[in-house]
Amino acid sequence: MQLFSLDHIHNQVIHFPIALLSASVLFDIIGFYSANKKMYSTSWYLLILGTLSALSAVLTGFIADEAQGHMSEPFPIFTTHGSTQIFASLVFLSLLIWRYVNKRAETKPTCTYLVASITGILILFYGGHLGAIIAGRI
């Protein structure tokens, strides 16, 4: 029995982006409707941590894919777990960059931003569902 294997790290890492990015979007929504400015800064820091953890999940996913091999056919994007999660990670990386460049890190998000972030979370959840199918959990 092997105590440590790089392909098992992916199974541990994947929960961080799901939790952190979901919480980021939730805090933005709460702040949007409550006008509590502390929610925006909390959301900003969660977005940073969530995006970094999403990138690490993608990297460990490539390691884990050597055992599965499903990324040999990454298209169409929304039928492959890895492609879907890469797309979701790029959505959040884009939102992070947009928020930073527009100096909106700790200010009220626009409706367009909220819609994009909610869409990103839904894509992330769907990709997680596809991953659960690959892992035999569904």
Secondary structure as the mmCIF struct_conf table of DSSP 4:
data_model
#
loop_
_struct_conf.conf_type_id
_struct_conf.id
_struct_conf.beg_label_comp_id
_struct_conf.beg_label_asym_id
_struct_conf.beg_label_seq_id
_struct_conf.end_label_comp_id
_struct_conf.end_label_asym_id
_struct_conf.end_label_seq_id
BEND BEND1 LEU A 3 LEU A 3
HELX_RH_AL_P HELX_RH_AL_P1 LEU A 6 VAL A 13
TURN_TY1_P TURN_TY1_P1 ILE A 14 ILE A 14
HELX_RH_AL_P HELX_RH_AL_P2 HIS A 15 SER A 34
TURN_TY1_P TURN_TY1_P2 LYS A 37 LYS A 37
HELX_RH_AL_P HELX_RH_AL_P3 LYS A 38 GLN A 68
HELX_RH_3T_P HELX_RH_3T_P1 HIS A 70 SER A 72
BEND BEND2 GLU A 73 GLU A 73
BEND BEND3 PRO A 76 PRO A 76
HELX_RH_3T_P HELX_RH_3T_P2 ILE A 77 THR A 79
BEND BEND4 THR A 80 THR A 80
HELX_RH_AL_P HELX_RH_AL_P4 HIS A 81 VAL A 101
TURN_TY1_P TURN_TY1_P3 ASN A 102 LYS A 103
TURN_TY1_P TURN_TY1_P4 ALA A 105 GLU A 106
BEND BEND5 THR A 107 THR A 107
HELX_LH_PP_P HELX_LH_PP_P1 LYS A 108 THR A 110
HELX_RH_AL_P HELX_RH_AL_P5 CYS A 111 ILE A 134
TURN_TY1_P TURN_TY1_P5 ALA A 135 GLY A 136
#
